[in-house]
Amino acid sequence: SRAYNWQFKEKTNVIHTAKYNFFSFLPRNLYEQFHCVSNLYFLLIIILQSIPEISTLPWFTLFAPLVCLIVIHATRDLVDDISRHRSDRAINNRPCQVLVGNSFIWQKWKNLCVGDCADLLLLASTEPSSLCYVETADIDGETNLKFRQALMVTHHELTNTRKMASFRGRVMCEEPNSRMHQFVGHLEWNGNMYPLDIGNILLRGCKIRNTDTCYGMVIYAGFDTKIMKNCGKIHLKRTKLDLLMNKLVVLIFLSLVVVSIVLAVSFGFRMREFRDKHYYLWIPYRGGVAMESFFIFWGFLTLLSVMVPIAMFIMSEFIYVGNSMFINWDEEMYYAPQGVPAKARSTNLNDQLGQVEYIFSDKTGTLTQNILTFKKCCIDGYIYGGGNPYLWNQFADGKLRFHNKKLLDIVRAKRDKVVQEFWRVLAICHTVMVQKKDNLLVYQAASPDEEALVTAARNFGYVFLSRTQDTITLVELGEERVYQVLAMMDFNSSRKRMSVLVRNPEGTICLYTKGADTVILERLHKKHVRKLTTEEALAAFAKESLRTLCLAYKEVDEVTYERWHQQHEEAGVLLQNRVQALQELYNEMEQSLNLLGATGIEDRLQDGVPDTIECLKKANIKIWVLTGDKQETAVNISFACKLLSENMVILEEKKIL
């Protein structure tokens, strides 16, 4: 109820990325600046210089430079924060429509209240099978579209706004947390219980694409949304150079204290001797050697304070400001193909970039173009694709394998079951969505790997045509076939594989699996004859820096499926340990597989990557590239981008341990 929540209205939907406001700028900025030990040091000296009994220099000789330093630094922080405020205002004043009663009204983003903007359970959409396409770039940086899907029961029942308004379902789920890609819950409705996962949830912060309208039920709102749970407080950050300067200032100050103590004690005794010898002179008496030494100590401390030159800090601030004013980032860093310039959001960026010691970089989409091309495949031990069509390869088993471009003829002959199942896996085992535009099929994939594989299957006559929540439709060499989806076993970083359990038009239940060779090969039937040749093909693909996947399948009898299906339904509605229970069931099903072959996909490096890495290495910057490729593939790509050189020793984990 929007009216009910309005009485408790707080600005829970307002985005705050700025560090300061009108009232907090001065105290907080001073607080941050005096975290710098040098500023505390100068403040202490000014206080000492303001005491006439111990002052050796006028207090304003240091006060004026310190004020200048603080003003310059505060101005830089203010300029940076004004930019953040402008960005916040642009987001908070973004117009959106809110359902009030039976009609939508326009509101500003910042005026939304509980329930207006939240993490939603997708109940239905205007797309077929209640799909919803979302872009999550503001959440996880991924620009590829993902799809979310409503439950089939709500898709079929909630067909208009009247039924939607009368919906009285109850969701039991985990407490609000920051795990962006996980959700565990179940929907209780009309006496039945339906499992829910992250694929049914629309997170606050994602953008809906290619979908006209979607309806949802609020799960988490306000500060309970996952994106808000991931928003932490802005912490004061210090570079290594700042920390080093703090330590140096402390060390110098302690040294000055020691020197001042030695000099004060020495001059204290000499002052007493001088007063006794020249008794006819009027010299203020301060209470003995100890008191004389005390005042002399502070005098020497202020006198020697120039050992930490404030001019150095003032000049560094002017250098930072000068760099930010005269460096044109639009010209220095500009991506011409898309007309996108770099934007410096911090005036001290140049100083921070100069202190970079390590670079941790993702590979796919960062070093590579993220445009994947299906290059080669190995089916039933035979390698196809690229190269000389009359090249013969001799493997370790002594057999000659024909490496040719006549795979399409073999596919069209429809006589090789392994070849048929190979392309069927690529056409069925994926999460790709398809749309028709101008009578052409357009594939939307969360991963470019999947898009490349599905496109390759289409090129060889196995066309992924459409999908619903419980069916996948293919056109296999001109014949339309509908497969009933019995279970979808998704891919994640720990499983390293994806499987789909389907019932084909003939009524046979089949499991289709694709994944990394390390997990697929260990789940094969023990006496699999094609394992050796496929491993050799994988090694050959890796030497060419191709991304590899293994494909496998098996037929499942009805009795085994019914028992497994019952356990799967029970595990799907668990609120505790659901993920572990499902993983165990998936692993149980994905055993005794029949190997079909492997694929090799090329993802070329972006232009200039090798030269850039070589230049960074000359600057003594250590570079780490993170990848999920096979070790052989990763090593070859590392040589290609000049991350590794011939004189380096490559150590493997098993060798080190």
N, C-alpha and C positions, 0 to 999 in steps of 0.2 A: 504494500500500500504506500503509494508515494505521499499521500496526504499525512499518513501516520508518521512516516519517517522524517517529514519536513520539520516537525517540531523539535527533533533532535539534530537538525541539520548542522553538520560541521563541514568544513572545506576538505573533505576526505578525498576529493577527486582532483584537487589542484596539484599540478606538478611543480615541485620546487627543486631546481638544480643549482640555483644561486646560493652562494655562501652567506651573503649579508642582506639585511634590509636597512631602511633608513635609520632605525634606532640602534641596530646592532653593529653597524659598520665600524664606527670609531672604537668602541671597547674591544670588539672581537679582533679587529685588524691590529690594534696595539698589542693585544694578548698574543697574537700569532707572531708579530714582529719581535716581541721581547722574549720569544722562545729562542731567538738567535742570541747566543751567549755574548757576541761582540756588542750588541746593543745594550745588554745588561751591564757589560763592563763599562761602556761609555757613560751610561746613566749613573753608575756608582762614582765614577771620576768626577762627573759634574756636581754630584751631591757633596763630594769632598772639597771641590774647588769653591763651593759656596760658603764654606765655613772659614771665616777670616783667620782663625788661629792656626790653621794648617795649610791654608791655600798658598800655592806658589805661583799660580796663574789665574787671571780673571776667569770666572765661571763661564762667561759668554763665548770665550774662545773655542770651547768644545760644544757648548749648547747649540750654537747656530748651525754648525755642520751636522750635528745629530738630528736636529729638526729637519734640515734639508734632506737627509738620508731617509728619514721616516716618511716625509711627504712624497718623495719620489716613489718609494715602494708602495705607499698607500694608493697613489694615483694609478700605478700599474694594476694593482688589485682591483681598484674601482672600475677601470676600463674593462678588464676581463669580466667582472661581475655584471656590468651593464649589458654585455653581450649575452650572458646567461639569462638575465631578466627578460631581454627581448625574445629569446628563444622560448622561454617559459610562457610569456604573454601570447606568443603566436599559437602555442599548443592549447593553452587554457581558454583562449577565446575562439577556438575552432568551432564552427557551427555544427550542430548535429540535431537529429530529430528524436523526440522522446514521446512515447505513448502515454497520453493522459486521458483516462476514460476510454473512449472509443475512437480517438483521433490522435494524430501525431502533431506536435508543436515543435517549433525550432527553439533550441536552447544553446547557450554557450557551454563548452566542455566543463568549465569550472563550476557551473551552476547545477551540474548533475548531482543527484543525491543517491542514497543507498538503493540499489536495484536498477538504477538507470544505466550504470556501466559496471559490469562485473564479469566474473568468469561464469559462463553459461553452459548449461546442458542443452545441446542442440536437440530440439524436438521435431522440427520439420523445416524444410526449405522449398523454394519453388523449383529447384533442380530435380531431375529424375532421381528416384531413390533417396530423396532428401539429402543430397550431397551439399557440401559447402566448401568452396575453394578459399583458402586463406594464405596470406603472405605474412610471415613471422620475422621479417627483417628487423623490426624494432625490438624483438625479443631475443632472438638468437643469431641475428645477422644473416640468416639464410634467405636468399632472394627467390629461390625456386618455390613455386606454389605447392602447398600441401592440401590434402582434402580431409575434411571432417564429415562424419556421417551420423545421421540420427538413427535411433533404433527402428527396426522395421515395424514394431507394434505402434509406435507413435507416428511413424510415417503414414501408415495405413489408416489410423483412427483420427488423427488431428488434421483433417483435410480442409478446414476453413477457420476463420477467426472466431466464430461462435463456439465451435468445439474447443478451440485453443483456450478461450476465456473460461470454459467450464472444466478445464483440466485440473485434476486434484491428485496428482502423484506425489509420492514421498521419496526423497533421496536420502539414503544412508551412506555416508562417505567418510574418508579420513579427515582429520582436522586440518585447518589451513597450514600450508607449508610452502617452502620455496622451491620445491622440485618441479621445474617447469615442464618436464616431459613425462611426468608420472601422475596418474590419478587412479584411485581405487574406490569404487563405490557400487551401489546397486539401486535400481529404481523399483519401488513397490507401487503397483498400480493394478486395480481391478483384481486383487487377490493373487497376483503373480509377481515374481521377482525376476528382474532382468539385469545382467551384469553391465557395468559401465567402466570405461577406461578413457585414456587421454584422447583417443580417436573420436570420442563423442562430445568433447569439450571445446568450446570457443573461449580462448583466453583473452582477457583484457590486454590490449596493446597490439593484437594482430589485426590485419586489414583484410576485409572480405573482398574477394575478387571474383569476377565471372559468375556472380550469384546475385539474383535480383533481390530476393527477400529471404530472411531466415528468422525462425522463432526459437526462443530459448527460455529456459528456466534458470533463475539465479541460483548459483551454488555458493560462490564466495563474492563478497562485495566490499567496497571501500579498502581498508588496509589489510583485509583478509585475502585479497586477490594475490595470485602468485607473483605478478610483476611487482606489486608493492612489497611483498615479502622479500623480494630480492633487492629492494632499494635500501641501502644502508646509509648511515650518516656520513657526511663529507668529512674526511679526516685530514688533519694537517700533514702534508707530505714534505719530506726533506730529502734532498739528493745526497749522495755520498760526499760531494764537495762541501755542502752545508755542514754535514756532520763532522767532516774533517776540520773545517774552519772553527767549529765550536770547540773541538778538542784542542786545537792549536791555541785558541784564545785562552782557554782554561789553563793550559800549560804555561803560556807566557805570563798570565796573571799570577800563578803560583810562584813562578820564578821571580817576578817583581816583588812579591811579598817577602820571599826569602832574602833578596838583595836589600830591600828596604829595612828589614829587621836588623840585618848585620850593620848596615850604615847607621841606623838609628841608635843602636847600642853604642857603637864606636863614637858617634858624635855626642851622645848623651854624657859619656865620661869626659870627653874633651871640653864640653860646655861647662861642666862643673869645675874643671881645672882652670879654664879661661876666666870664669867668674871669680874664683879665689885669687887668681893672680892679678886681675884688673878689678879690684874691689871698688875703685873710685868711679867705674863706669856703671851707669844704670842699665841693668839687663833684667828683664822680667824673670821672676822666679816662679817656676811651675810645680814645685813640690818634689825636688830630688831627681836622681838619675832616671828612675823608672818613669816618672811623669814626663820628664824632658824627652826621653826616648820615645814615649808614646806619641807626643805631638810631632816629633821629628819624623817618625815612621810614616805618618799620613802625608807629611809634606813631601818626603821622597817618593811615596807611591803616586801622588799626583804629578810630581815632576817627571817621573819616568813613564808616565802613561802614554807618551808618544811612541812607545815601543809597539803599540797596536795602532797604526795610522788610520784614522777615520777617512782620510782622503781616498784610500784604496777602495773602501766600500762604496763611497759616493761615485767614484769613477766607474765601478762595475755596474752600478744602477744606470748610469748614463749610457754605458755600452749596451745593456739590455734594451733600453728604450730606443737607442739608435738603430739597433738591428731590427727591431720590430717595425720601425718607421720606414727604413730604407730597403729592406728585403721585400721584393714583390713576389709573394708566394704563387700568384697566378702565373707568373712567367717561369719561376724556378721549378715548380712542380705542376705540370699541366698535362692532362691526358687528352690528346687531340682527337682520337676517334670518337669519343663521347662528349667532348667539349667540357670536361669537368676539371676545374682547378682545385688545388689543395687549399684548405682553409686552416690558418693558424688561430686556434682559440685561446692561446696563452701567450703573453708578451715575453715570457722567459723561455719559450720553446727552444730557441737557438742554444741557450745555455744547457738545457736538459739534453738536447740531442748530442751535444758535444761530450756528454758524460756516459753515453750508451756503451756498455761493455758486452752485453749479451743480446742476441736477437733470437727469439723463439718464433718460428714461422710455421704455419700450416703449409702443406704442399698443394693439395687439390684446390684450385680456384684462387690461390695466392701466388704460387710460383708457376702454376700451369694455367692454360687458357680456359679450363673447365668446359671445353668443347670436345666431347669424347667421340671417338670413331671406332666402330667395330672393324678390326684389322684381320684377325685370324681366329681359327677355332680348331679344336681337336675332337673328332667324333669317332668313337669306337677305335681309338688308337691311330687314326689317320689325320694328318694335318692338312687343312685347307685354307686358302686365302693368301694372296700376294705372292711375290717371287716368280721364279721361272715355272711355267706350267709343266715343264718336262723334267723337273728336278726330282731326283730320287734321294731319299734320306735313309741311311742305315742306322738302326737303333741297336741298343746293347743286346737285344735278344737275337740279333743277326738278321731280322726280317727287314725287307725293304718297304718303305711306305711311300705311296705316290702323293706328291705334293702338287695339287692342281687347282684349276679354276672351274672344274666341271661339277661342282657340288650341286648346282641348281638342277642339272640333269638327273642326278641321283635322287634329289628331293621329288622331282616331278614323276619319277618312275614309281613311287609309292611302294617299293618292295623292301626297303630296309627299315625295320621297326625302330632300331636304335636312332637312325637319322630322324625319323618322324617324332619320336619322343623327345629328342634333343631340342628341336624347334618348338615343340609343344610346351616344354618347360619355360622357354624364353617368352612365349606368348601368354602363359597363364600365371607364372610365379612372379608377381610384381605388385606394386601399388599404384601403377600408372593410371591416370584418368584420361578419357578421350572425349573430344568435342568435334562436332562437324562444323566446318566453316567453308562456305562456298563449295559444298559437296566434297570436301577434303577432310581426312582425319587428322586432327591435331592432338598430339600427345602432350599431356601435362604431367611431369614427373617431379617428385621431391628430390630425386637424385639423378644427375645426368647419366650415370652408369645404366640405370634402368631404362631411360629413354633410348640410349644407344642400343641396348639389347632387344627391346621391343621393336625398334625400327628395323634392326637386322632381321628379326623373325618375319616382319611384314615383307621385307624385300625378298625373302625366300618362300613367300606364299602362305605363311601362317600369320594372318592378320588379326590383331586384337581389335574387335569391333566395338564392344560395349561391356559394361558391367553394372550389376545391381548389387545389393547387399548379399544376395545368396546365389547369384549366377554370374558366369563369365561367358561371353559369346565370342567365338572365333570364326573366321572364315578360313578354312584349311584347304588351300588349292582349289578355291571356288566353291567349296561345300561349307555351308553354315552349320556350326555345331555349338550347342549350349551345354556348358558344364555347370553342375550344381556345386556351389562352394559349401563344403561341410565344416571346414576350419581354416583359419588363417593364422599361421605361426610367424609372427613378425620378426624382423631383423633387429638386433641390437649389438652393441660392442662386445658383450660377453658371449652371445650365441654365435656371432659371425656367420649366420646363415638365415635363410628364410624358406619357409615351406608352405605349401597350399595343399590341402586335402580336398579332393573333388570326386564327384561321381560323374563319369562320362555318359554320353547318350546311350551307350550299350548297357549301362547299369553297373559297370565295374568301378570300384573305388580305387583311386590312385593317389599316391603322395608324390608331389613334385618338389624338389629341393635344389637350391643353389646357394653357394657360399664359398668361404675360403677353403683352400685345399687341405689345410691343417685339420679342419673339423669334418670335412666331407669324407676324406680318404680313410679316417679312422672309424667311420660308421658304415663302411661297405661290407658286403658279404665277404666272409673270410677268404673264399677261394675265387676272388674276382680276377679274371684273366687280363683285363685291360688296365689294371692299376699301374704297372711298370711303364708302359708306353705313354700313358697319360702324364705320369710324373716327369718323364723326359720331355714331353711337349711343354709342360709348365715351366721347366727349366729353360727351354729354348725361348719361350715367350718372355720370361723374366730377363734374359740377356738382351732382349730388344726393348727393354723398359716398358713392357706392356702390363697393364693391370689384368690380373687373372681371376677367374672364378671357375669352380667345378660344378657340374650339373649331375644330378642323380634322380632316380625315381624308384618306386616299388608299388606293387599291387597289394591291397589290404583286404583281407576276407571280412565278411559281414559280422561274424561273431566277435572278432578282434575289435572291429570298429564300434560295435554297440557297447561293448564293455568300456572302451576308451572314451566314447562319447558321454556316457553316464558320469564318469569321473571328471571329464572336462567341464560339464555343466555344473557340477558341485563345486569345483575349484573356482569357476568363473564368478561366483557370487560371494566368495569369501571377502571379508574386510581385513582380516589379518593373514599375512603370509600368502596372499594370493599369487604374487609374482613367482615366489619359489615353487608353489604347488603347480602352477602352469608350466614353469620351466621343466620340472621333472616329467610332466606328462608329454611335453613336446619332445624331450630327449628320449623318452620311451618309444614314441612313434617313429622317430628318425633313426632307426637302427636297421641293419641288414639291407642297405640300399644297393641298387644296381647303378654302377657308374655309367654315365652316358658320354661325358667328355669334358672339355674345358673351353673357355673363351679367352681371347686376348684383345684388350681395348687400349687404344692409344689416347693419351692426354698430353698434348705437346706443351713444352715450356713456353712461357710468354717471352716476347722479344726483349732482349737486354738482360735477362735474369743471370746468365753466366758472368757477364761483365760486371754487373752490379755486385754479385757475391764476391767476385775477385777483388773489387775495389774496397768492399767492406772489410775483407780479410787483411788487406794491406794496412787498414786503419787499426789493426789489432782487435777487431770486434769478433767475438766468438759467436758462431751461428749454429743453431740447432734447427733442424727441419723435422717436423712431426708428420708421420705418415702411417697408414695402415696397410701398406703394400707388403708383398713378400720381401724377405731380406735381399734376395738377388735383384729384384726390381728396384728396391730402395738404393742399393749400392750403385747400380748402373745409372739411375737418375742423378745420384749424387756426383758421379763423375761427369755426367752431361752438363750439370749446372755449375761445375767447378767447385762444388762444396768439398769434394775429396780430390786428392792428387795422387799421383803414382808413388810418391815417396812416403805416403802415410801407411801406418799399420792398422788394419781393421781387426778389432777385437770383438769376439762374440761372447755373449753372456756365459754360455757353458764353458768357454775356455777360461774366462776370468774366475768363475766360481770353482 
